[in-house]
């Protein structure tokens, strides 16, 4: 039987570097006094288009500082590790998991390269998976490493990934770091959507006009069987299945996530921290969701103080919630002047408010309809039971491996639908449809119970990044193309899938270099093993276009695109195989793909080991599989026939 503290570990260390200052104390102090870091931009490096709207930048780092995301992440991580009292043994524990949450990682260093398409190591450094191994190296990390990217819900999703690994005994402890920076790329993107408030973000204000970008890094450590600042109590995630860039107006997806999170935190909720972007529709949606779930609980939001931290936003809410629980106080909403009368919530305004209760509720939402919510506090959760050995892992119902060519998938999806999709989405939708057909499941059958969608990708949306930014630089200033910008987040493919089929379950994107696909399989199988999902659809997609071909010039082998999917289920009925997967430690610098004779003529990108996996599913091999990559990622698989 697992102990409750192992299934729901404690947060033992906190770290932060935001526009309000270089540590957690500065963050809490600034928000407590309703301060705001929003100010005229300091510039965005060498960008030709200087921003004109307020941004919450980290003033201590100059706009031309190289690898700003790494600098921010390392400092926040070091503060959290010090706060948790991790000695050298804990830091070098091969069972300690490092999870990075981000939306665009080091995209700032790739801007000129994406435009000019010249081979450079910087382009490799900007890939979604690349930042985490560099952070691991800076921290002398010895355990497994993983990158999670689910738009602006990434931070809470990463925290749940870490918790799941600890709960099933796949990690002894974890460090979760969220980071994003304000780059010319990101600024132009939100500007193209007309999502920025010229006067600065004013969450839940009657005169609100949009969000304000912010940058920073936040970090937390998770440990079982050890007292900490607070304990994780419950988690919920969903997809609106409604729209790529706009929330469902009735808040149905967020309601679903909030209710699921609250199942673990029964009792008096002291206060809640909303996503609170300051956009008209997001804040109204949250008013609907929180109003339906909570009864006049004090509610705040922090983006008027630190801006929208994107991939770090959810984790920042967690840190502020923990500080508030310890102080028994809820910070006010910075820059809130006139609360919107149509939002019937107990908004905290003007000054710090005393609260009573041992539980806080936080949430985050993002593009492609994603929602996540977390309940945390001091009350131990119910003691869970370990699933029997026979129920560990997941059953394989079906799979696909489709031609990674646009023309081939247009024939499957339809030319009209395909015309508006980028290659990543088109290939992903084609692979998903083929896998469901192979599994002999309709979309309705797949989504009958708790379900999830997971994407593994090494290149992510590199091609849409190139398309958007090169197009933006052809003009002297705005407008850039908002339609293309919407597809510069890797989780959009899962949003398109959710909208197309009505899938309302959790979405997750993981990137782990050459074993991204196997890492995605690992996460999905783990969710089924834990009982969180009954079915899962795992996508392994990498699209190769002009930007990837430019990257390939700096690599020893040509790049091999991939579009494949696997359907997993908890029930052995009509299953074709059984799989257990685990993310494992790998020494930094270890090279190679799956350990087999010969040399592949093409680089498999994120699909290393995938051919062997499908062979095992088809009972062509019964051996366990191990695939590694030279950037610090490794996965171990055990596959057997059903």
C-alpha positions as CSV (number, residue, x, y, z in Angstrom):
1,X,0.0,0.0,0.0
2,X,1.3,3.5,-0.8
3,X,1.4,6.0,1.9
4,X,-0.7,9.1,1.4
5,X,2.4,11.3,1.5
6,X,3.9,9.3,-1.4
7,X,0.8,9.6,-3.6
8,X,0.4,13.3,-2.7
9,X,3.9,14.6,-1.8
10,X,4.7,17.9,-0.1
11,X,6.1,21.0,-1.6
12,X,9.4,21.4,0.3
13,X,11.2,24.2,-1.6
14,X,10.2,27.4,-3.4
15,X,12.1,29.6,-5.8
16,X,11.2,32.5,-8.1
17,X,12.7,35.3,-10.2
18,X,10.1,37.7,-11.7
19,X,9.7,41.3,-12.6
20,X,9.0,42.0,-8.9
21,X,12.4,40.8,-7.9
22,X,14.9,37.9,-7.8
23,X,13.4,35.7,-5.1
24,X,10.1,34.4,-3.5
25,X,10.2,37.1,-0.8
26,X,10.2,39.9,-3.4
27,X,7.3,38.2,-5.3
28,X,5.1,37.8,-2.2
29,X,6.0,41.2,-0.8
30,X,5.2,43.0,-4.1
31,X,1.9,41.3,-4.6
32,X,0.9,41.8,-1.0
33,X,1.2,45.5,-1.5
34,X,-0.5,45.4,-4.9
35,X,2.6,46.4,-6.7
36,X,3.0,45.9,-10.4
37,X,6.2,45.2,-12.5
38,X,4.5,46.4,-15.6
39,X,6.4,49.3,-17.2
40,X,7.6,50.5,-20.6
41,X,9.6,47.8,-22.2
42,X,13.4,47.8,-21.9
43,X,13.7,46.5,-25.4
44,X,13.7,43.0,-26.8
45,X,17.3,42.5,-27.7
46,X,18.2,43.2,-31.3
47,X,14.6,43.0,-32.5
48,X,13.8,45.4,-35.3
49,X,10.3,46.0,-34.0
50,X,10.5,47.6,-30.5
51,X,7.5,47.1,-28.2
52,X,5.2,50.0,-27.4
53,X,3.1,48.4,-24.7
54,X,3.9,47.6,-21.0
55,X,5.8,44.4,-20.1
56,X,6.8,42.9,-16.8
57,X,10.5,42.3,-17.6
58,X,13.3,41.1,-15.3
59,X,15.3,44.3,-15.1
60,X,18.4,42.5,-13.7
61,X,18.9,40.7,-17.0
62,X,19.6,42.9,-20.0
63,X,17.4,42.3,-23.1
64,X,20.4,41.2,-25.0
65,X,21.6,38.7,-22.4
66,X,22.2,35.3,-24.1
67,X,20.2,32.3,-23.0
68,X,18.0,34.4,-20.7
69,X,15.6,31.5,-20.0
70,X,18.4,29.3,-18.7
71,X,19.7,32.1,-16.5
72,X,16.3,32.6,-15.0
73,X,15.5,28.9,-14.6
74,X,18.8,28.2,-12.9
75,X,18.5,30.9,-10.3
76,X,14.9,30.0,-9.4
77,X,15.9,26.3,-9.2
78,X,18.9,27.0,-6.9
79,X,16.6,29.0,-4.6
80,X,14.1,26.2,-4.4
81,X,16.8,23.6,-3.8
82,X,18.4,25.7,-1.0
83,X,15.0,26.4,0.6
84,X,14.3,22.6,0.6
85,X,17.7,21.9,2.1
86,X,18.8,19.5,-0.5
87,X,22.3,18.4,0.1
88,X,24.6,17.1,-2.6
89,X,23.3,13.5,-2.2
90,X,19.8,14.6,-2.9
91,X,20.8,16.7,-5.9
92,X,22.7,13.8,-7.4
93,X,20.1,11.2,-6.6
94,X,19.6,9.2,-9.8
95,X,15.9,8.8,-8.8
96,X,15.3,12.6,-8.6
97,X,13.2,13.9,-11.5
98,X,13.7,17.3,-13.2
99,X,10.6,18.6,-15.0
100,X,10.7,21.8,-17.0
101,X,7.5,23.6,-18.0
102,X,7.7,26.2,-20.8
103,X,5.9,27.4,-23.9
104,X,8.7,28.6,-26.1
105,X,11.9,27.8,-24.2
106,X,14.9,29.8,-25.8
107,X,12.9,31.0,-28.8
108,X,14.6,34.4,-28.4
109,X,18.0,33.1,-29.5
110,X,16.6,31.6,-32.7
111,X,14.8,34.7,-34.1
112,X,17.3,35.7,-36.6
113,X,18.1,32.1,-37.5
114,X,14.5,31.3,-38.1
115,X,14.4,34.3,-40.5
116,X,17.7,33.7,-42.3
117,X,17.8,29.9,-42.1
118,X,21.5,29.5,-41.7
119,X,22.9,26.5,-39.8
120,X,23.7,27.4,-36.2
121,X,23.9,25.6,-32.9
122,X,21.5,28.3,-31.6
123,X,18.7,26.8,-33.6
124,X,19.2,23.5,-31.7
125,X,19.3,25.4,-28.4
126,X,15.9,26.9,-29.2
127,X,14.1,23.5,-29.6
128,X,11.5,22.8,-27.0
129,X,13.4,19.9,-25.4
130,X,16.8,21.5,-25.4
131,X,16.6,23.8,-22.4
132,X,15.9,21.1,-19.8
133,X,19.2,19.2,-20.4
134,X,21.2,22.4,-20.3
135,X,19.5,23.3,-17.0
136,X,20.3,19.8,-15.7
137,X,23.9,20.3,-16.6
138,X,24.1,23.6,-14.8
139,X,22.6,21.9,-11.7
140,X,24.8,18.8,-12.0
141,X,21.6,16.8,-12.2
142,X,21.9,13.0,-12.4
143,X,18.2,11.9,-12.5
144,X,15.7,11.8,-15.3
145,X,14.8,14.9,-17.2
146,X,11.5,15.8,-19.0
147,X,10.0,18.9,-20.7
148,X,6.2,19.6,-20.5
149,X,4.5,22.1,-22.7
150,X,0.7,22.7,-22.6
151,X,0.4,26.4,-23.4
152,X,-0.2,28.5,-20.3
153,X,-1.3,25.5,-18.2
154,X,2.2,24.0,-18.5
155,X,3.3,24.8,-15.0
156,X,0.4,22.9,-13.3
157,X,0.7,20.1,-15.8
158,X,4.4,19.7,-15.0
159,X,3.7,19.6,-11.3
160,X,1.2,16.8,-11.9
161,X,3.6,14.9,-14.1
162,X,6.2,15.0,-11.3
163,X,3.6,14.0,-8.7
164,X,2.5,11.0,-10.8
165,X,6.1,9.8,-11.1
166,X,6.6,10.0,-7.4
167,X,3.3,8.3,-6.7
168,X,4.0,5.2,-8.8
169,X,7.6,4.9,-7.5
170,X,9.2,6.0,-10.7
171,X,10.9,9.0,-9.0
172,X,12.2,9.5,-5.4
173,X,11.7,13.3,-5.4
174,X,11.3,16.0,-8.0
175,X,12.3,19.6,-9.0
176,X,9.7,21.3,-11.2
177,X,10.8,24.6,-12.9
178,X,8.7,26.8,-15.1
179,X,10.2,29.5,-17.3
180,X,9.5,31.8,-20.2
181,X,10.9,35.1,-21.5
182,X,9.4,37.9,-23.4
183,X,10.9,37.9,-26.9
184,X,10.1,39.8,-30.1
185,X,8.6,36.5,-31.4
186,X,6.1,36.3,-28.5
187,X,5.4,40.0,-28.4
188,X,4.5,40.1,-32.1
189,X,2.4,37.0,-31.7
190,X,0.1,38.4,-29.0
191,X,0.1,41.8,-30.7
192,X,-1.2,40.1,-33.9
193,X,-4.0,38.6,-31.9
194,X,-4.8,42.1,-30.5
195,X,-4.7,40.5,-27.0
196,X,-2.5,43.1,-25.3
197,X,-4.0,45.9,-23.1
198,X,-2.4,49.3,-24.1
199,X,-2.7,50.4,-20.5
200,X,-1.5,47.2,-18.9
201,X,-3.4,44.2,-17.7
202,X,-6.3,44.8,-15.2
203,X,-7.7,41.4,-14.3
204,X,-11.4,41.3,-13.6
205,X,-11.7,45.1,-14.1
206,X,-14.7,46.5,-15.8
207,X,-12.4,48.4,-18.2
208,X,-9.9,45.6,-18.9
209,X,-8.7,45.4,-22.4
210,X,-6.3,42.5,-22.6
211,X,-3.2,40.8,-21.1
212,X,0.3,42.0,-20.5
213,X,3.3,39.8,-21.1
214,X,5.7,39.0,-18.3
215,X,8.8,36.9,-17.9
216,X,10.4,34.9,-15.1
217,X,11.1,31.5,-13.6
218,X,9.6,29.7,-10.7
219,X,10.5,26.4,-9.1
220,X,9.3,24.0,-6.5
221,X,10.6,20.8,-5.0
222,X,8.4,17.8,-4.3
223,X,9.2,15.1,-1.7
224,X,7.3,12.2,-0.2
225,X,7.4,11.4,3.5
226,X,8.7,14.8,4.5
227,X,7.0,17.8,5.9
228,X,7.0,20.9,3.7
229,X,5.4,24.2,3.0
230,X,2.2,22.6,1.8
231,X,0.9,19.3,0.4
232,X,-0.6,18.7,-3.0
233,X,-4.2,17.5,-2.4
234,X,-6.0,17.2,-5.8
235,X,-5.6,17.9,-9.5
236,X,-7.9,18.2,-12.4
237,X,-7.4,18.9,-16.1
238,X,-9.7,19.2,-19.1
239,X,-10.1,20.5,-22.6
240,X,-13.0,22.8,-23.7
241,X,-13.2,21.1,-27.1
242,X,-14.4,24.5,-28.3
243,X,-11.8,26.8,-30.0
244,X,-8.1,27.1,-30.5
245,X,-7.5,30.6,-29.1
246,X,-10.8,31.4,-27.2
247,X,-12.2,29.8,-24.1
248,X,-15.7,28.2,-23.9
249,X,-17.8,31.2,-22.7
250,X,-19.7,29.0,-20.2
251,X,-16.5,27.9,-18.4
252,X,-17.4,24.2,-18.8
253,X,-13.9,23.0,-19.2
254,X,-12.6,25.0,-16.2
255,X,-15.5,23.8,-14.1
256,X,-14.6,20.2,-14.9
257,X,-11.0,20.8,-13.8
258,X,-11.9,22.7,-10.6
259,X,-14.4,20.1,-9.5
260,X,-11.9,17.3,-10.1
261,X,-9.2,19.1,-8.1
262,X,-11.5,19.8,-5.2
263,X,-12.2,16.1,-4.8
264,X,-8.9,15.9,-2.9
265,X,-9.3,19.0,-0.9
266,X,-12.6,18.7,0.8
267,X,-12.9,21.3,3.5
268,X,-12.8,25.1,3.8
269,X,-11.1,26.7,0.8
270,X,-9.3,29.8,2.2
271,X,-9.0,31.5,-1.1
272,X,-8.5,30.9,-4.8
273,X,-6.0,32.2,-7.4
274,X,-7.5,32.4,-10.9
275,X,-5.7,32.5,-14.2
276,X,-6.9,36.1,-14.5
277,X,-5.3,37.2,-17.8
278,X,-7.2,40.5,-18.1
279,X,-8.8,39.6,-21.4
280,X,-12.5,40.2,-21.7
281,X,-13.5,36.6,-22.5
282,X,-11.1,34.8,-20.2
283,X,-12.0,36.7,-17.0
284,X,-15.8,36.4,-17.8
285,X,-15.3,32.6,-18.4
286,X,-13.5,32.3,-15.0
287,X,-16.3,34.2,-13.4
288,X,-18.8,31.6,-14.7
289,X,-16.6,28.7,-13.6
290,X,-15.5,29.8,-10.1
291,X,-19.0,31.2,-9.4
292,X,-20.5,27.7,-10.1
293,X,-17.9,25.8,-8.0
294,X,-17.1,28.0,-5.0
295,X,-19.5,29.9,-2.7
296,X,-18.1,33.4,-2.3
297,X,-14.5,32.4,-1.6
298,X,-12.0,35.3,-1.8
299,X,-10.4,35.2,-5.2
300,X,-7.3,36.9,-6.6
301,X,-5.0,36.9,-9.6
302,X,-1.4,37.9,-10.0
303,X,-0.9,38.9,-13.7
304,X,-1.5,42.6,-13.0
305,X,1.6,42.4,-10.8
306,X,4.0,40.1,-12.8
307,X,2.4,39.9,-16.2
308,X,1.5,36.7,-18.0
309,X,4.4,34.3,-17.3
310,X,3.1,31.8,-19.8
311,X,4.7,28.4,-19.1
312,X,5.6,29.5,-15.6
313,X,2.1,31.1,-14.8
314,X,0.6,28.1,-13.0
315,X,3.6,27.4,-10.8
316,X,3.7,31.1,-9.9
317,X,0.1,30.8,-8.7
318,X,1.2,27.8,-6.6
319,X,4.0,29.7,-4.9
320,X,1.7,32.7,-4.1
321,X,-0.9,30.3,-2.7
322,X,1.6,28.6,-0.4
323,X,2.8,32.0,0.8
324,X,-0.8,33.0,1.4
325,X,-1.7,29.9,3.4
326,X,1.3,30.4,5.6
327,X,0.4,34.0,6.2
328,X,-3.3,33.3,6.4
329,X,-3.8,36.1,3.9
330,X,-4.8,36.6,0.3
331,X,-3.0,39.3,-1.8
332,X,-5.0,41.8,-3.7
333,X,-5.4,41.9,-7.5
334,X,-2.8,44.4,-8.7
335,X,-4.2,47.2,-10.9
336,X,-7.8,46.3,-10.2
337,X,-9.8,49.6,-10.0
338,X,-13.4,48.9,-10.8
339,X,-14.5,45.3,-10.5
340,X,-16.6,44.1,-13.4
341,X,-20.2,44.0,-12.1
342,X,-21.0,41.1,-14.4
343,X,-18.5,38.9,-12.6
344,X,-20.1,37.8,-9.4
345,X,-17.0,36.8,-7.4
346,X,-15.5,37.9,-4.1
347,X,-12.5,39.7,-5.7
348,X,-9.8,40.8,-3.3
349,X,-9.0,44.5,-4.0
350,X,-6.8,47.2,-2.6
351,X,-5.0,45.5,0.3
352,X,-4.0,42.1,1.8
353,X,-7.1,40.3,3.2
354,X,-7.0,38.0,6.2
355,X,-8.4,34.6,5.5
356,X,-9.2,31.4,7.4
357,X,-8.7,27.9,6.0
358,X,-6.0,25.3,5.3
359,X,-6.7,24.8,1.6
360,X,-6.1,27.0,-1.5
361,X,-7.3,26.4,-5.1
362,X,-5.4,27.6,-8.2
363,X,-6.0,27.3,-11.9
364,X,-4.5,28.0,-15.3
365,X,-6.0,27.9,-18.8
366,X,-4.5,28.3,-22.3
367,X,-4.7,28.0,-26.0
368,X,-6.2,24.9,-27.6
369,X,-8.8,24.9,-24.8
370,X,-6.6,23.5,-22.0
371,X,-7.5,23.9,-18.3
372,X,-5.8,22.8,-15.1
373,X,-6.6,23.2,-11.5
374,X,-4.7,22.3,-8.3
375,X,-5.9,22.0,-4.7
376,X,-3.1,22.3,-2.0
377,X,-2.9,22.9,1.7
378,X,-2.1,21.3,5.0
379,X,-4.7,18.5,5.2
380,X,-3.4,15.0,4.4
381,X,-5.4,13.4,1.6
382,X,-7.0,10.0,1.9
383,X,-4.7,7.0,1.8
384,X,-4.8,5.5,-1.7
385,X,-4.4,1.8,-2.5
386,X,-1.7,0.5,-4.8
387,X,-3.1,-1.0,-8.0
388,X,-2.5,-4.8,-8.2
389,X,0.4,-5.9,-10.3
390,X,-1.9,-7.2,-13.0
391,X,-3.3,-3.7,-13.5
392,X,0.1,-1.9,-13.7
393,X,1.1,-0.5,-17.0
394,X,-1.5,-0.3,-19.9
395,X,-3.0,-2.4,-22.6
396,X,-2.4,-1.6,-26.3
397,X,-5.6,-1.6,-28.3
398,X,-4.3,-0.3,-31.6
399,X,-1.7,1.8,-33.4
400,X,-0.8,3.5,-36.6
401,X,2.2,4.6,-38.5
402,X,1.1,6.8,-41.4
403,X,2.9,8.5,-44.3
404,X,4.5,11.7,-42.9
405,X,3.5,13.6,-46.0
406,X,0.9,16.4,-46.3
407,X,-0.7,15.1,-49.5
408,X,-1.3,11.6,-47.9
409,X,-3.0,13.1,-44.9
410,X,-5.1,15.6,-46.8
411,X,-6.7,12.5,-48.4
412,X,-7.6,11.2,-44.9
413,X,-8.6,14.5,-43.2
414,X,-10.1,16.3,-46.2
415,X,-8.6,19.1,-48.2
416,X,-10.8,21.8,-46.8
417,X,-9.9,21.0,-43.2
418,X,-6.2,20.4,-44.0
419,X,-5.9,23.8,-45.7
420,X,-6.1,25.7,-42.3
421,X,-3.8,23.3,-40.5
422,X,0.0,23.3,-40.2
423,X,1.9,20.1,-40.9
424,X,2.2,19.1,-37.2
425,X,-1.6,19.2,-36.8
426,X,-2.3,17.6,-40.1
427,X,0.0,14.7,-39.5
428,X,-1.2,14.3,-35.9
429,X,-4.9,14.2,-36.9
430,X,-4.2,11.7,-39.6
431,X,-2.2,9.4,-37.3
432,X,-4.9,9.6,-34.5
433,X,-7.7,8.7,-36.9
434,X,-5.8,5.7,-38.3
435,X,-5.0,4.5,-34.7
436,X,-8.6,4.7,-33.6
437,X,-9.6,2.8,-36.7
438,X,-7.0,0.1,-36.0
439,X,-8.3,-0.1,-32.5
440,X,-11.8,-0.5,-33.8
441,X,-13.0,2.4,-31.6
442,X,-15.2,5.3,-32.5
443,X,-14.4,8.7,-30.9
444,X,-17.5,8.3,-28.7
445,X,-16.3,4.9,-27.5
446,X,-12.8,6.2,-26.7
447,X,-14.1,9.2,-24.7
448,X,-16.8,7.3,-22.7
449,X,-14.7,7.3,-19.5
450,X,-11.8,9.4,-18.2
451,X,-9.4,9.8,-21.1
452,X,-6.3,11.8,-22.2
453,X,-4.3,12.9,-25.2
454,X,-0.5,12.9,-25.1
455,X,1.9,14.2,-27.8
456,X,5.5,13.4,-28.0
457,X,7.6,15.6,-30.3
458,X,11.2,16.7,-30.6
459,X,10.8,19.5,-33.1
460,X,7.5,20.7,-31.8
461,X,6.1,23.5,-34.0
462,X,9.4,24.6,-35.4
463,X,8.0,24.9,-38.9
464,X,5.1,27.2,-37.8
465,X,7.7,29.2,-35.7
466,X,9.6,29.8,-38.9
467,X,6.6,30.6,-40.9
468,X,5.2,33.1,-38.4
469,X,8.4,34.9,-37.6
470,X,9.9,35.1,-41.1
471,X,6.5,36.5,-42.3
472,X,6.4,39.0,-39.5
473,X,9.9,40.3,-40.4
474,X,8.8,41.0,-44.0
475,X,6.8,43.9,-42.6
476,X,8.1,47.0,-40.8
477,X,5.8,46.4,-37.9
478,X,2.4,44.9,-37.0
479,X,0.3,43.3,-38.1
480,X,1.8,39.8,-38.1
481,X,-0.3,36.8,-39.0
482,X,-2.5,35.7,-36.0
483,X,-3.7,32.6,-37.7
484,X,-0.1,31.3,-38.0
485,X,0.8,32.4,-34.5
486,X,-1.9,30.2,-33.1
487,X,-0.1,27.2,-34.4
488,X,3.3,28.0,-32.7
489,X,2.3,26.0,-29.6
490,X,2.8,22.3,-29.8
491,X,-0.4,21.4,-27.9
492,X,-2.5,22.9,-30.7
493,X,-2.6,19.5,-32.4
494,X,-4.3,18.1,-29.3
495,X,-6.7,21.0,-29.3
496,X,-7.6,20.4,-32.9
497,X,-8.1,16.7,-32.1
498,X,-10.3,17.6,-29.1
499,X,-12.5,19.9,-31.1
500,X,-12.8,17.5,-34.0
501,X,-13.9,14.6,-31.8
502,X,-15.3,16.2,-28.7
503,X,-12.5,14.9,-26.4
504,X,-12.8,16.7,-23.1
505,X,-10.1,15.0,-21.2
506,X,-6.6,16.1,-20.1
507,X,-4.0,17.1,-22.7
508,X,-0.2,16.7,-22.3
509,X,2.8,17.5,-24.5
510,X,6.2,16.1,-23.6
511,X,9.5,16.6,-25.3
512,X,12.5,14.5,-24.6
513,X,14.8,14.7,-27.5
514,X,15.1,11.5,-29.5
515,X,12.9,9.5,-27.1
516,X,10.0,12.0,-27.1
517,X,7.5,9.4,-28.4
518,X,8.5,6.9,-25.8
519,X,8.4,9.5,-23.1
520,X,4.8,10.3,-24.2
521,X,3.9,6.6,-24.0
522,X,5.4,6.5,-20.5
523,X,3.2,9.4,-19.3
524,X,0.1,7.9,-20.8
525,X,0.7,4.4,-19.5
526,X,1.4,5.9,-16.1
527,X,-1.9,7.8,-16.0
528,X,-3.7,4.5,-16.9
529,X,-1.8,2.6,-14.3
530,X,-2.7,5.2,-11.6
531,X,-6.4,4.9,-12.5
532,X,-6.6,8.6,-13.7
533,X,-7.5,7.6,-17.2
534,X,-9.3,4.6,-18.7
535,X,-8.1,5.3,-22.3
536,X,-5.3,7.3,-23.9
537,X,-4.3,8.4,-27.3
538,X,-0.5,8.8,-27.7
539,X,0.8,10.7,-30.7
540,X,4.4,10.7,-32.0
541,X,4.7,13.5,-34.5
542,X,7.6,15.4,-36.0
543,X,7.2,17.5,-39.1
544,X,10.1,18.4,-41.4
545,X,10.1,21.5,-43.5
546,X,12.4,24.4,-44.4
547,X,13.4,25.2,-40.8
548,X,14.1,21.6,-39.9
549,X,16.1,21.1,-43.1
550,X,18.2,24.1,-42.2
551,X,18.8,22.5,-38.8
552,X,19.7,19.2,-40.5
553,X,22.7,21.0,-42.2
554,X,24.4,21.1,-38.8
555,X,23.6,17.4,-38.1
556,X,25.4,14.2,-39.4
557,X,22.2,12.7,-40.8
558,X,19.1,13.7,-42.7
559,X,15.9,14.2,-40.5
560,X,13.2,11.6,-40.7
561,X,9.6,13.0,-40.2
562,X,7.1,10.8,-38.3
563,X,3.4,10.5,-37.8
564,X,2.3,7.7,-35.6
565,X,-0.2,7.0,-32.8
566,X,-1.0,4.4,-30.1
567,X,-4.3,3.7,-28.3
568,X,-3.9,2.5,-24.7
569,X,-6.6,1.3,-22.4
570,X,-7.0,0.0,-18.8
571,X,-9.0,-3.0,-19.8
572,X,-7.3,-6.1,-21.4
573,X,-10.4,-6.8,-23.5
574,X,-9.5,-6.9,-27.2
575,X,-6.0,-5.7,-26.4
576,X,-3.0,-6.7,-28.7
577,X,-0.2,-6.1,-26.2
578,X,0.7,-4.9,-22.7
579,X,3.3,-2.1,-22.0
580,X,5.0,-0.7,-19.0
581,X,7.3,2.3,-19.4
582,X,9.5,4.3,-17.2
583,X,11.6,7.5,-17.6
584,X,15.1,6.7,-16.3
585,X,18.3,8.5,-15.5
586,X,21.1,8.9,-18.1
587,X,24.5,10.3,-17.8
588,X,24.9,13.6,-19.6
589,X,26.7,13.2,-22.8
590,X,25.7,9.5,-23.3
591,X,25.1,9.1,-27.0
592,X,23.2,6.8,-29.3
593,X,19.7,5.6,-30.1
594,X,18.2,2.2,-29.5
595,X,21.0,-0.2,-28.8
596,X,21.1,-2.3,-32.0
597,X,23.6,-3.0,-34.7
598,X,24.1,-0.8,-37.7
599,X,23.6,2.9,-38.2
600,X,20.3,4.5,-39.3
601,X,20.5,6.4,-42.5
602,X,18.2,9.1,-41.2
603,X,17.8,10.7,-37.8
604,X,14.5,9.6,-36.3
605,X,14.1,12.8,-34.3
606,X,11.7,12.1,-31.4
607,X,10.9,8.6,-32.6
608,X,14.0,6.7,-31.5
609,X,12.9,3.2,-30.5
610,X,9.5,3.7,-32.1
611,X,10.0,1.1,-34.9
612,X,11.1,-1.5,-32.3
613,X,8.0,-0.5,-30.2
614,X,5.6,-1.2,-33.0
615,X,7.5,-4.5,-33.8
616,X,6.9,-5.5,-30.1
617,X,3.2,-4.5,-30.3
618,X,2.9,-6.7,-33.4
619,X,4.6,-9.6,-31.5
620,X,7.6,-9.5,-33.8
621,X,9.9,-9.2,-30.7
622,X,9.3,-10.0,-27.0
623,X,12.4,-8.2,-25.7
624,X,12.3,-5.2,-23.4
625,X,13.4,-2.0,-25.1
626,X,15.7,0.8,-24.0
627,X,16.2,4.0,-26.0
628,X,18.5,6.8,-25.1
629,X,19.5,10.2,-26.5
630,X,22.6,12.3,-26.1
631,X,20.8,15.2,-24.5
632,X,20.1,13.5,-21.2
633,X,16.8,11.6,-21.8
634,X,16.2,7.9,-21.5
635,X,13.2,5.6,-21.4
636,X,12.9,1.9,-20.5
637,X,10.0,-0.2,-21.9
638,X,8.7,-3.6,-21.2
639,X,6.3,-4.9,-23.9
640,X,4.7,-8.4,-23.9
641,X,1.9,-9.9,-25.9
642,X,-1.7,-9.8,-24.5
